[in-house]
């Protein structure tokens, strides 16, 4: 019974730790699209 209680406490602490919001927000992403075709787009724009 002691091992079960200890396991239950560890599980409860782990669940609580996973649900706490740390306040970290996602960064604002202002750009859109891929960067790898830029040279192709730039070359076509000069034609």
C-alpha positions, 0 to 999 in steps of 0.5 A, a space after each residue: 500500500 505504501 508504494 501505491 500511495 507514493 506512486 499516486 503522489 508522484 503522479 499527482 505532482 506530475 499532473 499538476 506540474 504539467 497543467 501549470 501555465 508558466 506564462 510563456 507565450 508564442 512568439 509573434 511570427 510576422 513573415 510568411 512563406 518559404 525562404 528557399 525559393 527567394 533566389 528564383 523569385 528574385 531572378 524572375 522579377 528582374 526579367 
